[in-house]
Amino acid sequence: MNKADYPLFILASLLIVISIVFSYSLSIYTVTIYDYNQFHFFLRQLIAGIISIFIMWGFCFINPQKIVNTLGLSIFIIFLFILILMPFLPTALINEAGGANRWIRLPGISISPEEFFKIGFIYFLAWSFRRRVVEVAKKIPLKEEFMLLLPYFVAFMLVVFLLAFLQKDLGQVVLLGLILIILLIFANRSFKIFLSLGLIAILGVFTLIVIAPHRIERFYSWWSMVQDKILSIAPAWAEQYLRVQNLPEPYQVSNSLNAIYHGGFFGTGVANGVFKLGFLSEVHTDFVLAGMSEEIGIIGLGIVIFILLAVVWRIFRISRRIENATYHLFCLGIGLMIILAFLINSYGISGLIPIKGIAVPFLSYGGSALISVSISVGMVLSISKEIPINLSQEEYLYDEEEEQKFDEDFDDEDAENEYYSPQEYEDYNKDYE
């Protein structure tokens, strides 16, 4: 068994350390307004970070055949059951926020089941695609392909109901929907089904926005920022249909952009940010990138983003090199989860798309999000131990016993016999080395 991908472990651990530092720096206003201890968020993120690092480290030494399949399916089944059960749990066990019951309250901590469910759902897709989808011919009629994938559409509708309706979390639905569509492409499905699913997804998201007043208000807030730019390049007749008057002020996004601008290239210094002092709420969670940009500048944030992208690249690299189809799709799904969550969050805080409320993997405050993504990366680290060795890239592929055996088989006497001349022995020895 090979060694795990230790560069991936180091890069992920570095992001966790960064998140611990900013959980203290960016939460100063929140701890003041709620009269918490100044280390309230820092200590919780520190504990979650230490647990996360040890989780990833432990996975580096575990054979994936012994744990990945069992753990992946167990996470999916357990947290699917919890999500179904949450509406019926007593209020003493539930933390409600914004009309949604997303957290289970336990002594000293709160757990967000949907963060763990994402990991299980991705593994379920990878496991099931290998069994039912990958081996099916790519060129089949669209109707047959649709019937082949129908059980996954039904399963995703259940996810939509649990997350978008019960949890009121459209962002996670969009994230998992994108992962599902992309994994289908890599599971040997046709481009026709990709286009069909894309159209269905657009209609579905539109419907989920229209039926929820809070989502319409969030969309209007975003549209108020971008309608002038969009309508300036649109045909003249479009303005009478698309321009909306008296829209709500995009307070959060405006302050997010101001924080990024105030930080400039080099930032104001860690703990010296201004917009975190009541101007930008949730700055240590959903708007962590804006808060970090103000304090360490565009250059500092660029370095952090580079580390995050390096994590994603190494995960994709493992996915490309692994031979097991389930592991390949799972690693691909985890890499997509991290990069898509980062893009959705960064586009939202910069006003390019409506805000979705998705945390930045590794960087946003939150124990459930941090531990769950660390479990997923830990599983990838375990899977990386199964990457076949490329003989051309290894300098030493034999141990001392093998070298001794070689010398015994090809000693000087053998080299001089009728089968091996001295020159042949020398050439063979050079090739072996």
N, C-alpha and C positions, 0 to 999 in steps of 0.2 A: 504494500500500500504506500502511495506517495505521500509527501508532505502537503499540508493545506496551503492555500494561497495567503501567505503571511503578509505580503504588501496590502492586500485587501483588509485584513484584520487591523493593520496599523493605521490605514487611512480612515476606516470607520471609527476606530477608537479616538483618533485626532478630532473628528467631527463631534464626537460625544463630549470631549474635553471643552471644545469651543462652546457647545450648548450650555454646559455647566457654568462657564464664565458669564455668559450673557443672560442666563436665568437670574443671576444676581444683579447685573448691571441694568437690565431693562425693566425689572419689576419694582423699582424703588417707589414709583408713584402708587402702584397697587397695594403694596404692603403698608404704605402710609395711610391711604384713604380707608382701608379696612382694618387698620390698627393691628396688623400682623407683626410678628417679629421680623426684623430686617433680613434675616436669613431663611425665612419661611419657604420661599420657592427654591432658593439655592440648595438647601439641605435635601429637599425632596428630589430635585434633579440630580444632586450628587449621589444619593443612594441608588436612584434608578440607573444612573450612568455606570456606577461600579458594578451593579448587577448585570447590566447589559454587556459590559466588557468581559466579565467572567463567563457569561453565557456564550459569547462568540469564541472566547479562548477554549472553553470546554468542547465546543463542537469541532475544533481543529483536530482533536484526537479521537474522534468517534467515527467508526466505519459507517458510511451513509446507508449501507444495506441493513444496518441494525436499528436505525432510528428515523431516517427521513420519511419513509413511507408511513410508518405508524404514527409519527408525530404530525405529519401534514394532514392526514385524514382525521386524526383525533381532534385537532384544532378546528377543522371544518365542521365536524359533527357537533362537538361540544358547544361552540359559540353560535352555530346556527340554532341550536336548541335554546340557548340563552336569549338570543334576539327574539325568538318566537315567544318566549316566556315573559319577557320584560314588561309588556303592557299589563300583565296580571300580577306582577310583584307588588307587595305592599309599599306604600309611599315611604316608609322608614328605610327601605333599601335602595331607593331611587333618588338620584339628583336630577331635578328638572331645571332646564335652561331653555328659554325661548319657546316654551310649550312642548319641548321634546325631552323624552326620557332616554338620555344617551349614556348615563353613567350609573354604575351600581356602587352604592356606598357601603364600604366595609370599614371596620375599625382602623382609623388612621389613614386610609387611602380610598380612592375612587377608581374604578376600572371601567374603561370604555370597551365593551365587547366588540364593537364594529372594527376597531383597529386590529384585533387578533383574527376576526372573521375574514378580513381581506387576505391574510396569509393562507388560511385554510382554503378559501375559495379558489385562489390561484393554484394551489397544489391540486385541488380536486379537478380543475380544468386540465392541468397537465397530465394527471394520472388517467383521467377518462379519455382525453384525446388520444393518448397512446393506445388505449385498448380498443376504441371504437372508430376513430376518425383518421388517424395518420396513414393507415394501411389501405384505406379506400382510394380507388383511382380518382385522380384529379378531374379528368374529363368525363363527367357524368351529367345527365340532364339536371337543370336547375331545380325541378320539382323533387327529384330523388335526393339531391344535395340538401334541399330544405328539409325534407322528412328526416334525413340523417341527423340534422342539427336541431330538430324540433325539441327534443328533451332539454337541450341547453337553453333554448329560448324560454321554455317554461320555467326552468330553474332560475334564469335571470329575472323573470317577472316576479318570482318570489323575493329575490333580492331587492328589486325596485319597491315592492310593497313594504318590506321590512325597513329599508333605509330611507326611501323618499317619503313614504306616508307615515310610518310609525316613528321613525327617528328624525324626520324632516331634514334629511341630509342629502340633497341632490348632488352635491359635489362628489361624494363617494360613489354614487351611482354612475356618474359620468366617468369617473376614474376606472371603475371596474368594467364598464361597458367598452371603453377604449381598449383595455387590456384583453377582453374577450375577443374583440374583432381582430386585433393584431395577432393574437395567438392562433386564431383560426387560419390566418394566412400562412403562418409557419407550420401549421398542422396539415399542409398540403391541400388546402381548399382553394377554390377558383376565385378569380377576381370578380366574377359576376356576383357571387354571394357577398363579397366584400362591399360592393356598391349597393347591393340591396339592403344589407344591414346598416350601412351608413345612412341611407335615406330613412329607414325605419327609426334609427337612433335620433336623427334630427327632429323628426315628427314627435317622437316620444319626449324628448327634452322640452320641445315647445309646449306640448300638452301639460307636462308637469309644472312648467312655469305659469301657464295661464290659469290653472286651477288653484294656485296658491297665492294669496294676496301679498304675503311677505316677499315672495320671489318676484312678483311684478314690480313691487316698490324698489327692490334691489336692482332690477333691470332698468327701471326708469332713472335711478340714480346714476347708473353707468351711462345710459344714453344721453343724459344731460351733459356729460363731459365730451362725448365723441360726436354728437349729432352735427355740430357745425363743420367739423373736418370731413365727415362722411358725406354730408349733403353738398359740400363745396365741389366735390368731384362727381356727384350723382347728376343725372339728367334734371333739367329745371322742373319738369312736371312732378318729380318725386317729392319735392319739398312740401307741397300741399298735403301729401299723404303721410309723410314720415316725420315732419317737424312737430314737436310737442312743446306746448307752452307751460309755464309755471311748474317746472319739474323740481323735485326735492334736491337740495344741495348735496353734492357728493362729499360730505364732510371727511369721512375716513380716508378716501383715496386722495383727496386734496392735501391733507396733512401728511400722508405717506409720501407723496411726491415732494412736498416741501422738506420733509426730513432727509430724503435722498439728496436734494439740492443743497441743503444746509451742510451736509457732510462733505461735499466736494470730493476732491481726489483723495485726500489723506485723512479726513474725518476730524471730529472734535476731540477724540480721545475716549478710551473706554471709560464708561460711567459719567461722561461729560455731555451726553446728549440732552437736548432741550425738549423735543417733541414728545418724548416719553412721559413728560410731566403733566399729563392730563389732556394733551392735545391729540394724542393718538392712543386710543384704547386697544387692549389686547396686543400690545406691542411685543410682549415676550412670547406670544403664541402665533396668531395668524399673521401679524405684521412684523415678525422677527427680522426679516430681510431689510425692511425699511429702517428699523431701529439699529441694526448692525451697520448699515450703510452710513447712517449719520455719525456713528462713533468711530468707525475704522475706515470710512471713506470708500469710494468706488474701487480703489486699488486693493484695499483690505478685503472688501466683499468679493472682489474678483478672485483673490487667492482662495477664499473659502469655497466659492463656487467651483473653482478648478479642482479642489480636493473632492467635492461631491461628484463632479463629473468623472474623476478618476475612479471613484468607487463604482459608478455605473459601468464605466468601460471595462473594469476588471471582471465585473459580474457577467457582462455580455461576452467577454473573452472566454470565461469558464463555460458559458452556455454553448459557444461555438465549438469548443474543443471536446466537450463531453459526448460520449457515444450513446448513453442511455437516453431514449426519447423523452421519458418522463422528466428526468433531471434537466435535459436541454430546455424543455418548455417551461419548467418551473423557474429556472435561473433567468430565462428571458422575461418571464412575467414579473419577477422581483425587480429586475433592472428597469422594466417599464413602469412599475409602480413608483419607484423612487424618482425617476426623471419626469414622469408625467405629473406627479404631485408637486414637484419643484416648479415646473412650468406653469401649472394652473395657479399656484400661489403667486409666483412672480408676475405673471401677466395680470392677475387680479389687483395686486397692490400698486401696479403701475398704470392701471386704467385701461389696459388693452382688452380685457374681458370683464364681465361682472364678477364681483367677489364671490368665491365659493366656500370659504371657510375651511380649506384643507391645510393641514399643518405641513411645514417643510420637514421632510424626513431627517432625523438626527438633530436638527437645529432648533425646532420649536419646543417650547416647554411642554412637558406632559410625559408622565411615567409610562402610561399605556402605549402611546405612540412610540416612545423610545425603545421600550422593551420588546414590543412586537416587531419593529423593524430590525432589531438586533437578533431576534430569533430567526427571522427570515435570512439575514446575512449569515448567521451561524450555520443554518442549513446549507447555504451555498458554499460556505467554507468546508463543511463536511463533504459535500459533493465534489469539490475541487480535488479531493484526495484520489478520485477515480479517473482523473485525466490520464490518458495513456502517455507513457514517456516517449518523447521523440528522440530516437537514438542519435540522430545527427546533432542534437543540441546538448547532449550530455558528454562531459569530459571524462568521467570515470564511471564505467558501467560494470566493472568487475571488482570484486574484493580481493584481499590478499590470497585467500585460498584458491580462487580461480586463477590468479596470476601464477601461483606456485604450481598448480595443475598444468597450466600451459607450458611452463618451463620443463616439467617432468615429461610431458608428451613430446616436446620438441627440443630435446637437449642436443648437444653437439654431435653425439654419435648418430642420432636419427637424421640430423641435418646432412650428414655425409653419406648416408646410405643411398640406395638406388632410387628411392622415391623422392628425396629432397636433397638437392644440391645446396651448398652453402649460400649461393646467391638467392636461390628460391626461398630458403629459410629466412634470410635477411629481409627479403621483400615482404614475405608473409608477416614477419614480426612487425615491420613498419606499418603495414595495413591494420593490424590488430590494435596497435597503439594509437 
